[in-house]
Amino acid sequence: MNGPILISLDGSKFSEAALPWALQASRRLGVGLDVISVAEPIPSLEYAEWNVEAERWTAEYVDRIIEDCAGDAGGEVTGVGLTGSPLDQILKRAEAKEASLIVAATHGRGPLARSWLGSVADGLLRTAAIPVLLIRPTESGDHIAAPEPVVSDILVSLDGSAGSEAAVAEARRWTRAFDARLHLAQVVTYPGEIASPYLPQTVALNREVVEDSSRRASEHLEGIAAKLRGEGIDVVTHVPEDVHGAAGIAQVSREIGADLLVMATHGRGGLRRALLGSVTDKVVRSVDVPVVVTRIQHESP
């Protein structure tokens, strides 16, 4: 995909923490950058003057960002300031510009703890038809920081399904652009349906099931890795064991010092109520490294 990278900004320094990643990706992938900021109007006549001022400010803000980014992107820098529903306007703009990626900053807290995404970022993950890159800045007082846009190790989470391998195609693009090492990981979870883990025979059966699953996962990953190595890509495979798939991926990410995580998610076309895959959802909401989420495309029934 050669369309521009679209970055969503809301006028805050927090959202702008994702801008270095958008610019770096633009340069590395050799595509342009499109900046969008959307002012959400207040539906009341008494706020009509405020809405007009917000629209003017948004347009001026985007113009300033475009000017600041000129010459730093991998192609033409464009942009637009709009009013309306931020999510709807971002999706419409992405489609109109035939964007190849949407970049946004998101909030979150705590490894595998209860956490939350910004409403726009959450909506993008659930509805965007193109890959979404989420950057999670940290805040300490007035200081806002995000990981440097340096990518040496990319982690891809797979689950053994053909659909999850959509993430491999997306990761291949990033791996080549950044000349990075690619890590393929598939978590083997403990068989929770087997009763009474305290009985010796059950413990042995549990171990046998896990070992068999690990062997099959290793064979599956090595098959994918062999093809990628044939393309000159440096690939490492990981088959961790964990009670939960999301926890296993987060652990591998920490162990290898991943700079970028790539995952695939399920959805129902462009429906607003589309659900993320449960593991993808938990991982996105827990890890601190930037995450690219790409949609598994399904044919219409």
C-alpha positions in Angstrom: 0.0 0.0 0.0 1.4 3.3 -1.1 -1.2 5.7 0.3 -0.1 8.3 2.9 0.1 7.8 6.6 -2.8 9.6 8.3 -2.1 11.0 11.8 -4.9 12.0 14.1 -4.2 15.0 16.4 -6.5 16.8 18.8 -4.4 19.9 19.5 -2.8 18.4 22.7 0.9 17.7 23.3 -0.2 14.2 24.3 -1.5 13.5 20.8 1.5 15.1 19.2 3.8 12.6 21.0 2.8 10.2 18.2 4.0 12.6 15.5 7.7 11.5 15.5 6.5 7.9 14.8 4.3 9.0 12.0 7.1 11.0 10.4 9.6 8.2 10.8 7.2 5.6 9.3 6.5 8.0 6.5 10.2 8.3 5.7 10.9 4.6 6.1 7.9 3.5 4.1 8.4 6.2 1.5 4.9 7.6 1.6 3.3 11.0 2.4 1.8 12.2 5.6 -1.7 13.5 6.1 -2.7 15.4 9.2 -6.2 15.6 10.5 -7.7 17.3 13.5 -11.4 17.3 14.2 -13.3 19.8 16.4 -16.5 18.2 17.8 -19.2 20.8 17.7 -21.5 21.5 20.6 -25.1 21.1 19.4 -26.6 24.2 20.8 -27.4 27.7 19.3 -25.8 29.4 22.3 -22.5 27.8 21.4 -22.6 28.7 17.7 -19.9 31.4 18.0 -17.7 28.9 20.0 -18.1 26.3 17.2 -17.1 28.8 14.5 -14.0 29.7 16.6 -13.1 26.1 17.2 -13.3 25.4 13.4 -11.0 28.3 12.7 -8.5 27.3 15.4 -8.5 23.7 14.1 -7.7 24.7 10.6 -4.9 27.0 11.8 -3.5 24.3 14.0 -3.3 21.8 11.1 -1.7 24.4 8.9 1.0 24.9 11.6 1.6 21.2 11.9 1.9 20.8 8.1 4.5 23.7 8.1 6.5 22.1 11.0 6.6 18.7 9.2 7.4 20.0 5.7 10.6 18.3 4.5 10.6 15.7 7.3 8.2 13.2 5.8 8.7 10.6 3.1 6.5 12.4 0.7 4.0 15.3 0.5 2.5 16.6 3.7 -1.1 17.4 3.5 -3.9 17.9 6.1 -7.3 19.2 7.0 -9.1 20.6 10.0 -12.7 19.5 10.2 -15.7 19.6 12.5 -18.0 16.7 13.4 -17.6 13.3 14.9 -13.8 12.7 15.2 -14.0 9.0 14.5 -16.3 9.4 11.5 -14.3 12.2 10.0 -11.0 10.3 10.5 -12.4 7.2 8.8 -13.8 9.2 5.9 -10.6 11.1 5.4 -8.6 7.8 5.5 -10.8 6.4 2.8 -10.7 9.5 0.7 -6.9 9.7 0.8 -6.5 5.9 0.4 -4.3 6.0 3.5 -2.1 3.0 4.2 -2.0 3.5 8.0 -3.6 5.5 10.7 -1.4 6.7 13.6 -2.8 7.9 17.0 -1.8 8.3 20.6 -3.7 6.4 23.3 -4.0 6.3 27.0 -3.5 3.2 29.2 -2.2 2.0 32.5 -0.7 -1.1 34.1 0.6 -4.3 32.7 -2.5 -6.5 32.1 -4.4 -4.4 34.6 -7.7 -2.7 33.9 -6.9 0.0 31.4 -8.6 2.2 28.9 -8.0 3.6 25.4 -9.1 7.0 24.2 -12.5 6.7 22.6 -11.2 7.6 19.2 -8.3 5.2 19.3 -10.6 2.5 20.6 -13.1 3.2 17.7 -10.3 3.1 15.2 -9.2 -0.3 16.4 -12.7 -1.7 16.1 -13.7 -0.2 12.8 -10.8 0.9 10.6 -10.3 -1.2 7.5 -6.5 -0.3 7.3 -3.8 -0.9 9.9 -3.7 1.3 13.0 -0.5 2.2 14.9 -1.1 3.2 18.5 1.5 5.1 20.5 1.2 5.2 24.3 2.9 8.3 25.7 3.6 8.6 29.4 2.8 11.6 31.5 4.7 12.9 34.5 3.4 16.2 35.6 3.8 18.5 32.6 6.3 16.2 30.9 5.0 13.9 28.1 7.2 11.3 26.5 6.8 8.5 24.0 9.2 5.7 22.9 11.8 6.9 20.3 10.8 5.8 16.8 13.7 3.4 16.5 12.8 -0.1 15.5 15.3 -3.0 15.8 13.1 -5.8 17.0 9.5 -6.4 15.8 7.3 -8.9 17.6 4.4 -10.6 15.8 1.7 -12.5 17.7 0.2 -15.5 16.0 -2.3 -18.1 17.2 -1.9 -20.8 14.6 -4.8 -19.6 12.5 -4.5 -18.6 8.8 -6.3 -15.3 9.7 -3.7 -14.3 12.3 -1.0 -14.5 9.7 -2.4 -11.2 8.2 -0.1 -9.7 10.9 2.9 -11.4 9.2 2.3 -9.5 5.9 2.1 -6.2 7.8 5.1 -7.0 9.9 7.1 -7.9 6.8 6.5 -4.3 5.5 7.9 -2.8 8.7 10.7 -5.2 9.0 12.0 -4.3 5.5 11.5 -0.6 6.0 13.5 -0.6 9.3 15.9 -3.4 8.5 14.7 -5.0 11.8 14.8 -8.4 13.3 11.4 -10.2 13.2 10.2 -12.3 16.2 7.3 -14.7 15.7 5.5 -15.8 18.9 2.7 -18.2 19.5 1.6 -18.7 23.1 0.7 -22.2 24.3 -1.9 -21.9 27.1 -2.4 -24.5 29.8 -5.5 -26.7 29.2 -7.9 -25.3 31.7 -10.6 -27.8 30.9 -8.7 -30.7 32.4 -9.9 -31.3 36.0 -8.0 -31.8 39.2 -4.4 -30.7 38.6 -3.4 -32.3 41.9 -3.8 -35.8 40.7 -0.5 -37.3 39.3 -2.1 -38.7 36.2 -3.8 -35.3 35.4 -0.5 -33.5 35.9 1.1 -35.9 33.4 -1.7 -35.5 30.9 -1.5 -31.7 31.2 2.2 -31.8 30.5 1.7 -34.1 27.5 -1.0 -31.8 26.0 1.2 -28.7 26.5 4.2 -30.4 25.0 2.3 -31.6 22.0 0.8 -28.1 21.5 4.3 -26.6 21.8 5.7 -28.9 19.2 3.0 -28.2 16.7 3.3 -24.4 17.4 7.1 -24.6 16.8 6.6 -26.4 13.6 4.0 -23.9 12.4 6.2 -20.9 13.3 9.3 -22.5 11.7 7.4 -23.1 8.5 6.6 -19.3 8.3 10.1 -18.4 9.4 11.7 -20.5 6.7 9.8 -18.6 4.0 10.7 -15.2 5.5 14.4 -16.2 5.8 14.3 -17.1 2.2 13.5 -13.5 1.6 16.5 -12.4 3.5 14.6 -11.5 6.7 16.2 -12.2 10.1 13.6 -14.2 12.0 13.5 -15.7 15.5 10.6 -17.9 16.8 9.2 -18.1 20.4 6.7 -20.5 21.8 6.1 -19.5 25.4 3.7 -21.2 27.8 1.3 -19.2 29.9 -2.1 -19.4 31.5 -3.2 -16.5 29.4 -2.3 -15.7 25.8 -2.0 -12.0 26.4 0.3 -12.4 29.4 2.5 -14.6 27.3 2.9 -12.1 24.5 3.5 -9.3 27.0 6.3 -11.4 28.6 8.0 -12.1 25.3 7.8 -8.4 24.4 9.6 -7.5 27.6 12.2 -10.3 27.3 13.3 -9.4 23.7 13.0 -5.6 24.2 10.5 -5.3 21.4 10.3 -1.9 19.8 7.1 -2.6 17.9 4.3 -5.2 18.3 2.2 -6.3 15.3 -1.1 -8.1 15.8 -4.2 -9.0 13.7 -7.8 -8.6 14.9 -11.1 -9.9 13.9 -13.9 -7.7 12.8 -17.2 -7.6 10.9 -16.4 -5.5 7.9 -16.8 -1.8 8.9 -19.5 -2.3 11.5 -19.2 0.0 14.5 -19.9 -2.8 16.9 -17.2 -5.1 15.6 -15.2 -6.8 18.3 -11.5 -7.1 18.7 -10.1 -10.6 19.2 -9.9 -11.1 23.0 -6.1 -11.6 23.1 -5.4 -8.7 20.8 -7.7 -6.5 22.9 -5.9 -7.4 26.1 -2.5 -7.0 24.7 -3.2 -3.6 23.1 -4.5 -2.4 26.4 -1.6 -3.6 28.5 1.8 -3.3 26.7 3.8 -0.1 26.6 5.4 -0.5 23.2 3.8 0.9 20.1 1.3 -1.6 18.5 0.2 -2.0 14.9 -3.2 -3.7 14.6 -4.2 -5.0 11.2 -7.7 -6.3 10.3 -8.3 -9.9 9.3 -10.5 -9.5 6.2 -13.5 -11.8 5.9 -15.6 -12.4 2.9 -19.2 -11.3 3.2 -21.6 -14.2 4.0 
